[in-house]
Every structure is written in C-alpha cells, then in structure tokens.
Amino acid sequence: MTDEPVLLDIDEGVATITLNRPETRNALAREVSAGIIEAIGETEGSDARCVVLEGNGEAFCAGGDVNTMTERLEGDLSLADAERLIVQTTSRAIARVAGCHLPTIATVDGPAFGAGANLAIACDIGVASGASRIGFGFRQVGLAVDSGTSYLLPRLVGLNTAKELVFTGELLDADRAADLGIFNHVFPDEEFDERAEELVQEIATGPTVALRASKRLLDQDHGSSLDDAIANEAAAQTAVFETRDHREGVTAFQEKRDPKFEGH
C-alpha cells in the first residue's frame, strides 16, 4: 500500500475506500476525513456500482483525532480551529458517506469507536468480524456526541437504547451490536473476507439504477405519509422502467434464468 491517508480502488464495479493510517488506528485526522470526502466524490463520477469502506490494520477506525484535542487543551489551537477540525471536518466526511448515492457497505474487522463507529453506521449495510468491537463512548473523553450520532444511532437502535449506549459508553462486541441492529451480519474471523466479498458482489451485480432509487426512497424522511411514499415511489419507478436492467430482469424471469444486470 502507498502512504496516502485514504486509498481508493475501483474494480469491476466495486469502489473500495481504505482508511490507511494503521499507526493511528485509522483515526479521523483532517487528512483522513478529507480523503474520505474526495474518494466518495470520485466514486460518484465513476463506473462503480457500490462502495466498500474498510480500515487498514487492526482497527476499522479509532474515532476522532485525539492529537487535535490535545493541541486545543494545551493552547496550541484556538476554539474556532478546534471546532472546525474536530467537529466540522469529521462530520462532513461522515455526512458524505451517508449521502453517497451508491449502496455503501462497511466491512468492520476490528474496533470502531466514537466518530469511527458513526462512520460505520453511516453506511447502508454493516458487516463485522467476530473479533470486532463498536462503541459510542464520547463520554470517555468528556464530550457530547457529535459527527451525526444523534441522527444515525437512534434510527438503528431506537431512542432509549441509543441514550443508554451514549450515557454509559458501553463497548459492544460484534454479536451484541448485531442483536441491536448496528451490524447486519457477523462473520467468523476465518470466513470474514470471503463472506463479506460474497455480499459485496451480490450488491455490485444488482440493477444499479433501481438500487440507487430504492436507497433514495428508503432514506427519505421517516415522517412522510404513506401517500407521500407511494407518490415518490411511483415517480422513481417511472424512470427505472426505462432501464436495460429492468428489461433484462423481466426477460430473465420469463426465461426462468438468473438475470445478468449491467448497471444501466
């Protein structure tokens, strides 16, 4: 691997974004956050059909940049600069992942803490190895939640459970996190790469335009009415009806074979 803070590899429709600072456990320093933002932008102008987010080394992401917090406490960084670097830059990266128009999958093989946990749950799907851990322990460094916790976490686990996880700073093992809905799947360590890749390929070879439309519809305001949802779905479906993948899907169904979607 190169020494770039974030790596992007696009191969056969899969865009893999790798946090590449294993010496800091892939903490979200400003160059890492900026690299995530840039990488997501590049995937959206490419032939990628889904995005995988992973960490290099023993951790997925250790959270915010504690070195910057230390600079603030020692007076080497103004409050305004600290807010910009610690909160806004990190939050923009997580919001960019959450807003990606392609399906996103976090492959968590190792710990994910604080803002790093938010980076994982900002993805559409999360898979974890058995040895992984995840926690929203902002309280451990005397901080309130940030980087999207108050929006993302309650939507996965419910408000009361989110409050408990934040108030206690509980570090969840992978199975407990899956039981709460934070991870979709937990794969045994020795099978993790293979099983995660199978899931990625299933999504990457799907009808991309339809999946993007479905993602947009599912992400819309949960407070909208059923009538609003049906109207939005009808508008999206009108566009998807015109895709080659829809035609292929119907033809494959009639011919009693598996469809071969091309993403168009």
Buried (B, 14 or more C-beta within 10 A) or exposed (E): EEEEBBBBEBEEBBBBBBBBBBEBBBBBBBBBBBBBBBBBEEBBEEEBBBBBBBBBBEBBBBBBBBEBBEBBEEEEBEEEEBBEBBBEBBBBBBBBBBEBBBBBBBBBBBBBBBBBBBBBBBBBBBBBBBBBBBBBBBBEEEBEBBBBBEBBBBEBBEEEBBEEBBEEBEBBBBEBBBEBBBBBBBBEEEEBEEBBBEBBBEBBBBBBBBBBBBBEBEEEEEEEEEEEBEEBBEEBEEEBEEBEBBEBBEEBEEEEEEBEBBBE
